[in-house]
Amino acid sequence: MTAAAVGLSHSPLIGKNDPAPDVLARVDEAVEGAREFIRAYDPELVVLYAPDHYNGFFYKEMPPFCLATEAHAVGDFGTSAGPLSVDTAAARTLAQGTLDRGIDLTVSARMTVDHGFAQPLEVLFGGIDRVPVVPVFVNGVATPLCPVARIRALGTALGEAAAELGRRTLFLASGGLSHDPPVPVLDGAPPRVAEALVEGHPPTPEQRAKGEQRVIRAGQEYAAGTSAMIPINPAWDNRLLDHLEKGELTEFDSWTVAAMAAEGGGSAHEVRAWIAAFASLAATGPYEMTSRFYEAIPAWIAGFAVATAQGR
């Protein structure tokens, strides 16, 4: 089996609070390059690692990672709502293979996902139902977070299990890199917010619209330099990409939750999806990063990256 990987940052502010046209042009070129890479590779299965932003997973039960045998997108920030085309048989096989390799994997038969999953499927494939997919939630928001070594171990085990399927598999990572958007935290939250973070009460359309406007305003303030959020950290972002490109994945085992947040912002933990995807690719054999793009985009509150890699 051959395998490939693509990493793609996401942002709810794309199309709503965009940077200068020349920056957009560079992003569009990189994204189109990833689309061409995927078309040439022609995957038979996509394993999608992505975070959630308190739309599908809540503190009532918050696993470090979870594989879906069925998934439905909520349609936040203008992304599509509806079912993903989950390959249930492949998902069950991968789940069992990952468990057999000593990873305590949670499995969901009815996962709810948000723009973190929907956006890469729409951007790269034209919709959330265009390609057979196995969604894998990787917690990158809700503390406490597991050691990064466990994320690498998850990716390795799932990649080994995928190799046994004998199908052209694309490991797709969504999220990151450094960014510090206004995501609520449980510690110190007002009672109403804390209750929502624990129980997961679905917001009304009015509440969702109000929340999305709050994020848009935060992006505008961030781009204007009037925000107290942690700045984008290109040096940290490129250090991460360097390790991925060189296959130095064990380097991430020493990365701590506190240091990642301090250097990359509260949501920099979304890079766990990238680490998992590249660990899956590495589990199938040596690989080469075939393209790499990076740009700090304050308007999107993100160190934005696109990367492609394929087994040798």
BAFI-254925 format. One record per residue: x, y, z of N, C-alpha, C in turn. Coordinates in steps of 0.001 Angstrom, whole numbers, plus 500000, padded with zeros to 6 digits. Atoms other than C-alpha are relative to their C-alpha. Example, Ala and Ser with C-alpha at 12.3 -4.5 7.8 and 13.67 -1.06 7.14 Angstrom:
500890498810500000512300495500507800500900501200500000;499180498810499940513670498940507140499230501090500730;
# end
This chain:
500831498808500000500000500000500000500864501239500000;499380498694499888501128503528499296499137500863500901;500746499099499123500117506295501671500475501415499771;499673498593500159500088510066501674499393500774501157;500537499141498957499377512936504050499888501419499488;500177498577500254498089516478503771499659500664501322;500345499175498861498070519072506513499445501322499503;500651498762500431495765522071506165499454500732501216;500588499189498937495096524834508652498567500345499631;501350499512500241491487525842509063499791501280500802;500379498813499237489907529074510253498548500320499713;501388499609500238486276530060510758499875501370499357;500038498641500534487231533522509522500293500070498504;499756499999501446488074532472505958498730500422499274;501148499479500730485789534422503652499194501022500768;500740499053499167484590536598506526500869501152500470;499062498983499510487691538529507606501343499729499338;498861500450500788490229538019504857501158500999499999;498820499136500096493792539389504557500077500667498628;499790499286501261495197541400501666499949499039498815;500134500870501176494649540071498107501267499207499676;498773500738500331498319539115497664500195498814500942;499920501114499057498182536972500809499007498909499600;501007500971500445494969535335499628500467499245498776;499516500650501220496579534620496268501031498927500330;499002501000499621499489532822497934499346498792500667;500725501101499364497120530777500080499276499169498947;500740500717501044494969529898497072500928499123499162;499041500789500786498037528734495152500433498755500763;499583501150499190499146526503498026498882498985500125;501136500908499867495671525054498489499739499268498686;500194500656501290495330524372494769501082498941499765;498946501005500096498674522582494905499659498751500786;500428501156499212497281520356497652498889499238499293;501064500672500760494190519656495557500595499176498856;499363500726501102496386518671492605500731498762500519;499319501138499380498444516425494873499002498887500299;501021500995499659495282514685496078499414499362498747;500538500571501248493898514304492553500972498989499399;498992500911500565497159512696491421500102498721500837;499907501165499122497245510390494435498736499143499938;501287500680500156493551509497494036499717499049501167;500185500871498832492904508215497585498707499209499942;501190500838499858490498505371498176499349500181501367;500498499777498645490104506348501833500743501184500595;499400498872499287490719509512503864499795499799501493;500070499995498537491527509326507564500232501442500429;499972498569499704490756512818508833500137500235501497;499762499611498614492271514010512107499650501473500157;500426498614499830490633517190513386499530500230501435;500501499670498665489670519008516587498515500337499966;501364499500499856486301520145517861500055501256500850;500023498721499296485336523531519274498725500105500834;501182500091499157482645522523521790498709499995499179;501206500248500775480164521523519114499590498532500046;500294501426499960480439517751519380500452499324501282;499441500598498792482492517023522499499991501023501118;500164499115498852481892518460525949500569499332501241;499361500498498793483204518076529466499208498895500688;500738501140499464480433515627530315500739498710499687;499080501060500397482622513182528398500983500625499025;499007499370500861485871514506526917501183499059499799;498885500903500254488125511807525433501177500746499372;498859499371500679491645512672524259499935499834498491;500211500221501433490718511193520871498876498995499832;501178500843500229487783509377519308499829499782498502;500213500353501402487148507564516010498507499806499755;501427500076500312483733507798514329499706498921498975;500527500911501015481845505050512533498802500626499285;501025499183500651479207507656511657500197501421500507;499770498621499571479427511472511731499082500953499262;500909498995500530477242514502511165500566501371500330;499465498657499812478399518106510683498899500975500384;501005499066499501476615520937512502499765501183499053;500187498892500929477187523539509778500281501361500607;499651498707499404478878526296511775500891500804499066;499174499071500765480598529342510251499873499798498489;500248500100501430479010528740506863500394498691499362;499686501304500572480212525158506445498722499183499872;501176500822500270477846522436505291499559499229501237;500570500875498980475530520630507677499551498705499340;500459501273500533474720516967507229500999498894500228;499137501160499747476285513507507201501279500024499169;498775500278500734479873512813506240499884498606499399;500059501324500640480405509872503902500996499065500679;499108500843499220481977507714506584499984498574499456;499872501409500373483278504326505474499941499204501304;500217500622498699481813502472508437500793498705500153;499262501263499908483388499110507633501483500259500243;498589499669499798486856500650507330500224500599501377;499859499384498688486288502708510477500035498951501104;500021501046498977485419499629512504501284499179499977;498756500754500118488441497771511166501173500786500584;498915499164499475490758500676511963499895500146501516;500179499900498552489259501041515429500519498751500697;499553501241499380489845497381516237501514499850499881;498558500102500186493346497481514768500771500933500912;499347499047499098494218500548516835499929499504501442;500135500568498656492852498967520024500929498807500198;499138501175499915494753495775519283501464500376500199;498620499529499865497952497844519236500214500772501306;499792499476498664497431499021522800499599501439500217;500475498632499843495787502405522253498567499977500507;501339499986499400492741503109524438499121500984499222;500757499166500926490654504486521598498522500008500363;501449499871499873487138505814522119499379499933498611;500697500123501282484650505013519341498612500619500137;501328499384500032481557507034518444499223499479498806;500884500442501081478689505593516414499112501125499511;500796498855500443477167509070516062500720501287500409;499189498845499647479822511762516186499437501278499378;500329498677500512478962515445515826501301500758499778;498770499285500343481657517484514069499653501413499537;500242498626500417482073521135513185500938500400498869;499205499509501134484091523328510809501401499403499960;498682500616500006487315521641511901500075498789499096;500081501135500918486219518558509964499447500412498640;500699499682501243483940520127507370500841500846499061;499281499071500867486232522856506113501048499316499116;499045500654500895489099520639504854499340499120498942;500696500822500990486627518286503159499401500873498902;500568499094501000484933521222501435501093500620499141;498937499301500721488165522987500489500735499067499042;499163500907500787490024519938499192499213499058499102;500775500980500756487212517694497907498694500547499446;501207499397500535484333520064497207498736499718500777;501180500289499195481996518806499939500321499022501102;499757500888498857481640516834503151499626498556499701;500469501347500339480225513798501340500572499494498685;499446500329501321482537513450498333501028498883500021;498920500981499933485096510939499599499768499112501219;500099500864498827485051507870501886500969500459501086;499190499399498948486329509128505228499823499251501311;500056500455498612487148507920508715500378501200500859;499697498828499173486872510919511078500603499586501346;499368500246498706489155510970514117500125501336500729;499911498814499158488590513656516733501255499926500852;498828499873499129491774514817518472499800501258500840;500256498851499135491156517066521466501182500965499971;498971498977500005493094520298521057499554501264500700;500571498807499372490997522683523133499773499807501497;500496500174498635489666521205526374501057499379500901;499045500522499028492187520838529183499259499215501082;498610500397500186493496518664530693500202499206498709;499655500671501248495222517352527583501019498897500268;499073501118499813497063514059527282501382500365499461;498663499741500542500827513954526588500018499848498478;499914500048501464501743514568522956500493498631499536;499515501338500361503506511199522945498843499048499733;501143500872500217500102509545523167499326500286498660;500545499657501313498938511406520073500845499376498913;499125500652500984501970510182518179499748498494499984;500275501436499922501255506661519424498679499660499328;501275500200500696497647506967518232500211499977498495;499773499936501436498796508024514774500764498791499482;499211501167500413501351505216514596499126498752499932;500838501199499964498863502514515614498963500024498886;501027499923501031496171503767513257500618499870498609;499318500155501282498672504034510411500361498553499707;499696501423500179499784500439510964498737499218499655;501261500676500299496163499319510983499533500320498588;500403499599501350495464501282507789500823499278498939;499151500689500968498404499621506052499466498607499691;500545501342500205496627496294506498498746500005499131;501186499927500857493603497541504537500347499791498524;499606500150501393495579497526501301499353501015499076;500643498956500806493954500764500092500865501255499998;499291498720500042495420504082498971499364500925501042;500548499259498874494974506014502199500675501359500121;499513498652499760495325509748502691499723500356501455;500142499529498629495952510930506246499943501528499950;500266498575500137494504514429506438499905500642501378;499989499290498726495218516834509312499387501370499822;500675498710500041493070519870510025500300500775501277;499842499152498825493943522759512320501343500668500101;498768499294499714496685524903513795500317501089498979;498942500374499061499204526174513748499884500896501243;500139499142498822499884528842516403498791500914499836;501120499066499978496721530724517262499332499981501371;500565499822498664494862531986520288498623500659499905;501324499399500181491206532583519343499204500017501301;500806499896498775488492533429521897499146498764500242;500701501248499683487573529851522817499747499953501503;500267500014498559485842529493526199500746498875500706;499354501017499164487537527587529011499120499754501218;500867500373498895485862525757531847500413500669501312;499527499429498742488056527026534672499652501485500065;500358498611499820486582530265535925498854500494499145;501100499582500868483704530291533436498773500353500832;501267499717499321480418531903534499499110498756499985;500824501216499887477800529332535561499290499615498711;500725500335501235475816529572532303500950499425498957;499007500494500964478946529108530174500520498637500424;499504501283499498480248526308532387498989498886499745;501030501002500243476935524480532113499978499584498533;499993500315501430477069524713528317501225499177499621;498782500743500313480669523458528210499940498570500526;500106501344499420479776520475530399498906499193499310;501154500750500492476347519478529112499847500046498482;500069499936501459476683520609525506498644500377499455;501290499564500520473374522364525085500198500640498631;499847499397501327473044523128521346499544501455500027;500424498604500011472951526900520786498834500205499032;501043499615500946469938528487519179500663500659498801;499405499281501150470487529967515704500447501418500368;499630498643499586470550533399517338501269499989500842;498794500098499174473139532322519904501221499651499162;498873500356500862475301530705517220500451501202499177;499658498817500795475144533839515062500725501034500848;499352499038499106476064536013518045501428499567500314;498662500508499723479016533782518873500929500146498813;499178499874501198480264533808515295500388501458499760;499668498581500131480075537610515193501080500399501001;498977499712498997482152537705518376501378499559499508;498731500479500538484867535628516679500468500912498862;499636499096501100484790537888513600500574501302500550;499489498771499390485239540980515780501383499770500607;498693500314499417488110539266517588501075499950498923;499048500031501102489801538629514248500347501391499493;499762498625500441489405542258513250500908500735500977;499160499361498985490910543431516529501413499421499980;498698500666500050493723540886516241500826500534498837;499295499489501183494613542052512730500401501457500176;499700498586499772494524545676513908501036500211501098;499013499896498941496922544921516752499457500539501308;500619499477498779494446545903519456499494498888500905;500466501151499239493932542429520915501053499571501016;499090500526498987495432540896524053500330498528499763;499729501406500286495520537434522446501474499788499667;498592500331500263498893535689522122500287500125498506;499698499823501431500570536672518815500320498670499313;499552501123500824501120534198515996501516499880500152;498578500257499760504551532599516407500607499240498817;499448500689501176506155531862513003501187499101500317;498838500833499669509343530525514605499557498649500556;500524501251499432507392527937516612499326499173498917;500697500705501074505217527065513615500980499304499072;499043500597500944508212526482511365500869498948500660;499306501082499294509973524441514037499173498725499932;500890501145500137506955522145514028500070499420498585;499966500473501386506969521958510219501348499368499664;498678500596500225510721521271510226500033498558500512;500005501361499449510231518249512499499158499063499136;500848500827500858507392516970510315500709499684498692;499334500211501288509400517444507136501150499008500115;498840500871499816512456515646508525499634498648500606;500406501251499380510414512856510068500455499853501431;499504500028498623511641513809513536498814500008500981;501257499981499262508359512847515148500187499736501488;499778500236498571509828511640518443500362501292500731;499716498713499373510879515253519077498774500550500721;501219499468499400507252515997519894499694499377501361;500286500666498735507288513572522830500388500863501193;499561499139498898509058516209524929499242501319500055;500779498759499997506628519010524037498945499917501103;500949499999498896504549519951527062498790500870499678;501231499235500201501019521297527223500226501466500334;499787498616499575502121524411529092500869500763499015;499093499316500917504974525246526729499338500251498651;500691499821501282502839524716523629499035501175500067;500948498895499851500186527105524939500724501328500126;499265498757499805502759529686525993500619500504498698;499329499604501238504556529655522643499031500182498833;500862499995501177501697529000520254498586500482500234;501364499576499716498526530140522033499132498849500469;500864500993499399495636528341523635499513498918499060;500487500995500963494534526579520440501109499415499134;498888500615500723498013525660519221500003498490500144;500076501451499805497202522197520552499312499302498832;500555500618501210495344521635517268501076499364499139;498929500641500770498757520735515841500117498522500341;500039501431499694498173517382517541499422499206498816;500550500672501180496119516521514441501091499787498957;498883500136500943499204517153512279500957498899500456;499074501008499476501400515040514539499425498600499805;500635501303500187498895512174514406500039499573498547;500043500353501423498569512310510615501368499607499475;498663500329500503502299512343509960500555498757500689;499613501263499364502822509575512523499351498821499287;500656501059500770500272507530510579500737499733498703;499254500168501251502139508167507348501336499308500265;498699500595499681505490507318508972499877498527500345;500200501409499638504027504041510232499937499095498782;500062500800501225503625502905506620501343499921499289;498682500007500608507289503575505788500559501405499888;499397498675500161509674506453505002499147500875499080;500784499087500829508075509546503498500816501236499646;499384498741500424508985512771501757498930501087499991;500905498866500092507311516146502269500184500629498630;499892499573501397506551517203498702499664501471499791;500244498564500072505291520736499387499764500526501402;500129499377498681505239523165502288499755501494499819;500356498581500068503563526547502625499676500489501400;500321499413498704503367528838505624499865501510499873;500167498551499921502087532336506266499272500330501307;500697499486498824501168534175509459498884500930499515;501150499230500486497656535567508873499182500473501198;500742499500498838496411537728511762498505500131499759;501432499852500279493059538334510027499251498699500250;500617501309499739492381534596510428500388499464501370;499484500410498684494011534458513897500722498657499874;499374501298500247496267531713512562501352500119499326;498845500333500805499677530656511545499529498941499022;500706500833500983498350529138508315501015499202499189;499064500879500701500078526136506743499259499005499122;500457501069500883499555523685503893501221499145499699;498875500888500300501787520647503469499488498701499409;500322501306500577501751517471501407501211499083500161;498911500981499839503785514292501858499530498664499468;500324501313500557503945510850500297501094499000500353;499035501051499729505578507550501101500946499797498840;498993500190501054508747506820499197499857498625499369;
# end
